[in-house]
Amino acid sequence: MISAHAPALVDYVYIVDIFPHSGGHARILLNSKFPGGAGANVVHNLATLGVETMLFTTLGKDEDARFFVENTKAKIFSEITDELTGKVLVFVDKRGERTFFVQPNSAGKPFVKVKFGDFLYIDPFPSEMSFEIQKEVMKNFDGFVTLNPGYIYVSMGLERLVELLEFTDMLIMSSSEFEMLKCSPVDLIKYVDYLIITLGENGAICYTKKEKISEKAYKAKVVDTTGAGDAFAAGFLYGFINGLPMKLCLRLGNYCGAYNVERIGARAFPSKNVVEEFLEILKDSR
């Protein structure tokens, strides 16, 4: 059973022809609406694979809250903290690169406690209170803790991040986030059992206290990179909780990330049948 303490957000995605310079303008080619939030995406994706997942989050009283709940497969335990649910405006250019504008609303008040679970996935809320609240959640959780610190926590620096790493078993982050910390993998792996760094089109690496394992990415025609890291995390964790070797976990994560970027939306994730077929191919090729 995997629980996530993470924000509920609704993504309003706009595909534009080009990102304009300051004071300029761009043409919207397509717009869509999706449920989002990094941690929420991860447990939703895992739920599509048949994993029992729960999301502990905050919601508003609006139509976006109903939309989020109806389109999230994880079981939701929420507190209503605002009239409006958290919203993100996502602008994506023709290369698949995106820019986010966040309106926190209910996601800015992370007053919800995690009540149970064997695994815990932590994703920052867009709130100044998020760090201390989640540190307490992690400290009191009796199980395996995975932290995806994102830009919010990484930007605080290594010394502050260590306050969370003391309660973390697995750390998942992008290469750009890792570079922001200006440290070596050794500086992080002394706190956690697993350090996973995603490298985009170059794949992903896992560090443990004994070894370094890397896997190349799968080729993909990029349409939208929104949610690629969440898709990787869900694929990787699915392999991990099912006891697969680390190389297969990385390959599955890379495959799910590549699948995601070829489609629009943060929750473009392969079905259970597609994932199981892929794993069979991997096992047969060993």
N, C-alpha and C positions, 0 to 999 in steps of 0.2 A: 504494500500500500504506500503510495507516494503522495505526500502533501506538499503544497506550495504556499508560501506566504508571499503574496505578490499582488501588484495592482491590476484591477480590471479597467481596461481602456477600450474605447471604440475608435478604430482607425478610419478616417476619411481619406481615401487614397486618390490622388490626382496625378495622372500621367501627363507630363508637359513635354513640349517639343524641345525646350532648352531652359536651363536655369538662367534667368536674366541677371544682369548686373544691377547694382543698387540704383533704384529709380527707373529701371526698365520694366518690361512686361514680357509675359510668356503666354502661349496658347495652350489651354487645357484640351488634351486629345481624348481623355477618357476619365471617368470618375467612378469610384466604387466605395462600398462601406463594408468593413469587416470587424469582428471582435478581435481584440488584441491585448497587448501587455506581454512582455517576454515570458515571465514565469507562467502566466495563464496559457500562453501558446504551448509551452512545453508539456504541461499536464493535460491539455486538450489533445495534443498529438499522441501522447502516450495512451490516453483513453481510447483513441481510435484503433490502437493496437491491442486493446483488450486488457490493459493494465488498470487496476483500480486506483483512481486518483481523486484528490480533493483539492479545492482551491479555497484558501482563507483570504478574504479580500473585503473591500468596501465598495458600496454602490450608491447611486443616487435614486431618485424617485421617478425618473423620466423614461422616455421611450428607449433611450440607449441602454438603460439597465435591463429592460425586458429583452431587447435585442441581444445583449451580451449573454444573458442566462439561457435563452432559447437556442443559441448557437455555440454553446460551450459544452462539450461532452463530459468534462470533469464535474464531479459533484461539488456544488458551490455552498460554502458557509460564509455568509456575509453580514456586515453591519451597514445600516443605512446612515450615512453621515452628512449628506448634502441633498439638495434638490437635483443637482446634475451629476451624471456619471463622468468619470475622466474621459477626455477626448484628445486624440492626436490627429493633426493634419499632416499627412505624408505626401510630399511632392517628389515624384519619380521622373527622371529624364529618360530619354530614349536609350541610354547606355545601361539603365537599371540602377543608377546611383540615386540615393534618396536623401531628403532633408526633412527633419521632424520639427513640428511646432506643437508643444504640449500644453493643454489646458487641464490642470490637475483635477479640479472639482473634488469629487469624493475620494479620488486616489491620493489627494494631498493630506488625508487624515487616516493613517493606517492603524486605526484603533480596532484591531481584530486579533484574537489570540488563536494559535494553533492548538487544537485539542487532542489530536492523535495522528498516527502514521508511523511507518517503519523507516521511510526515507523522507527527508525534508529538502525542498528546493527553495532557495532564497533569491529573490529578485527585488532590487530597491524600489520603493515607492517614490514618486516625485514630490518629496516632502522633506523639510529640514528635520522633521522628527523621525524619519525612517531609520536612520543609523542606530540610534539608541534603542528604539522599539525592537528592531530586528536582532540586535545583539542580545537582548533579553530573551527573545523567542528562541534563538539558537542555543543560548546557555541552558535553557530549561527543557530543550528537546532531548528525549531519550531515544536516539536512533542515529542513523547515518545522515550527515548534513552536507549538501552540495550548495556552494555559493557561486553565483554568477554576479560579480560586483558591478559590472557595467561601468560606464563613464562616471556615474555619480559617485561611487565609492572609491574608484581608482584615482579620481582627481583629488581626493583628500590626502593622497600620499601613502607610502608604505607603512610608516610608523602608525598612522591611524588605522589602516586596513588590518594590521596585525591584531587589533582588538577583536576583529571578527574571525580572523584565521585561527585563533586559539580555540574556537568552537567549530571549526570546519574540517571535514574529512576529504572533500573533493573541491577543487577550485577550477572553474571553467572560465576562460577569458579569451578575448581576441588578441592578436599580435599587437595591434595598436594600443590596446589597454595595457598589455604587458610592458611595452616600451615606455609608457607614461610613468611607470613605477621606477624606472631607472635602476633595476636590480637584476640579479641573475636568477635562473630557476632554482639554484641551491638556496637562495635567500627565502624562497617561498616553500620549497619542499620540506624544509625542516619543521614547518608548522602543519602541513597537510600530508595525506597519504598519496593523493593523486593531484597532479597539476596538468590540466589539459589546455593547450593553447591552439586556437584555430588560426589558420593562415590563409583563409580565403581560397583563391585559386591554386594555392600551393599545398593545400591539405590541412593536416593537423598533427600535433605532437602530444604525447603523454609522457610525463616524467613521474617516476616513482623514486623511492629512496634507493632503489637498486638498479634501475635501468631507464633508458630513454627509448621510446618507440615512436616512429613516425610513419605516416601513410600519406600517399599522394592524393590529390583531389581527383574527382571524376570530371571530365569535360562537360561543360554545360553552355547553352546559349542563353545568356543572361537577359531576363526581361524585367525582373524586380528583385532586388536583394533584401527587401524587407522580410524579416523573420528567418533568414538563412541560418543565423547562429542558433536560433531556437529550434529549428528543424534538426540541426546537427546535434544539439544537446539531447533532444528527445530520442533520436536514433541511437546515439552513444549510450544513453542511460538504459534504453530498452535492452541493448546487448549486455550491459554491465549487470543489471538486476537479474538477467537470465543466465549469468555465469559464463558468458562467452569470453574467449581469449581477448586480450586488450587490442590486438591487431584487428580483429573482426569488429570490435566495438568502434574503433576509429573508422574503419571502412564503411560501416553502416551509417555512422554519423556523417561522413563525407558524402555518401550516396544520398541521404535525406536532404542535406544542404543543397546539393546539385539539383535534385528534383524540385526543391522549393524555388530556386532562383529562375527556373525556366517558366514560372507561372506567376500570376499577379496575386498578391495578398500574403500576409504573414503566416497563414495557416494552410498554405498549399503543401500538403504532406501526403506521402504515399499511403495507400490502404494497407491493411494487415496482410492481405493476400500478396500484394506486390512486395512487401518487406520480407515475408516468409520465402517467396520465390527467390529473392535476391540472396537471402541467407543460405538457401540450399545450394545456389551456384557457388557461393564463397566456400562452403564446406566441401563441395565436390572438387574444387580447384586446389585445395590444400595438399 
